[in-house]
Amino acid sequence: MITTGITIKDKASKVWQALTVKSQMKEWYFDIPDFELRVGATFNFYEPGDAREFHHRCTIREIIPEKKFSHTWTHPSHSKGESVVTWLLKEENGETHVTLQHEGIENFADGGAAFASENYQMGWESLMATLKNYVYGIRKHTYQVEINALAKKVWEVLFNDDTYRQWTNVFSEGSYYTGELKQGGRVHFLTPEGSGMYADVIVFTPYTNLMFQHIGEVAGFVEKPMDEATEKWTGAIENYILKEKGPVTTLLVELDIAPENAEYFNDTFPRGLEKVRDLAEIK
């Protein structure tokens, strides 16, 4: 059984709403149009995107408001197995301890390597951090640009050192990163003075998808210990999705942003993507 937990400095009622209100679930979790909070109700959803991949079908088994929410979890398009997901909430001293349990993942062995337990562990830990950030007011912003170049070329512009420095110059002059882009890799995003942020690579599919989960701050080229301010945004996602159609690649970026930083990124990120487009379209 997979178990992971997190403490959110807010009331259980607020966390419960994020877990069980359809409009809120859509913002941090999945888009589930047929969701109904009722024992016996079945709901369906897919991985994010237009491809409608990895059909999930779940049936609600138990509801204890603000304390427990349990449902089955199946993948009918890939496996005959069934598992059970349980959310447990416990409020103490104005904080809510959230525990996620996922039992029966071994029943998906017929689905192949994509359904390995370590993938679920990584996915649930990422979602727990996203839930925390959502409750704290962080919201996903999306930026998109169409580029007259193949996905491989766009990917190289995004992440090769020389072109990365050029397009990220709109955020901070001299920006660069260190570390290896690979599944589970640790990356430092830095200024020339050695300040910045560090993140883990949680999805790495070359020329298609690269997702970072930001962990904390860097000062003097060294990772800083977690503090109360960092705790408010640690786990934020920065996700690059490339979709090639003929000679054109659509680049979509999803970014978790605190309300106080939204105006800045809404100005700078589109300008950064314009630079990516210009660099990729150079013949």
BELVENWO-V524165 format. One record per pair of residues at least 24 apart in sequence whose C-alpha atoms are under 6 Angstrom apart, sorted by the first residue. I is the first residue (numbers start at 1). J is the second residue. Records with the same first field share a line. If there is no record, write none. Layout:
I: J ; J
//
This chain:
1: 102 ; 103
2: 101 ; 102
3: 100 ; 101
4: 99 ; 100
5: 98 ; 99
6: 97 ; 98
7: 96 ; 97
8: 95 ; 96 ; 132
9: 95
10: 94 ; 95
11: 94 ; 95 ; 96
12: 66 ; 91 ; 96
13: 66
16: 66
78: 111
79: 108 ; 110 ; 111
81: 107 ; 108
129: 235
133: 233
138: 257 ; 258
139: 256 ; 257
140: 255 ; 256
141: 254 ; 255
142: 253 ; 254
143: 252 ; 253
144: 251 ; 252
145: 250 ; 251
146: 249 ; 250
147: 248 ; 249 ; 277
148: 248 ; 281
149: 247 ; 248 ; 281
150: 247 ; 249
151: 207 ; 244 ; 249
152: 207
154: 280
155: 207
167: 272 ; 275 ; 276
194: 219 ; 220 ; 221
195: 219 ; 220
208: 241 ; 242
209: 240 ; 241
210: 239 ; 240
211: 238 ; 239
212: 237 ; 238
213: 237
//
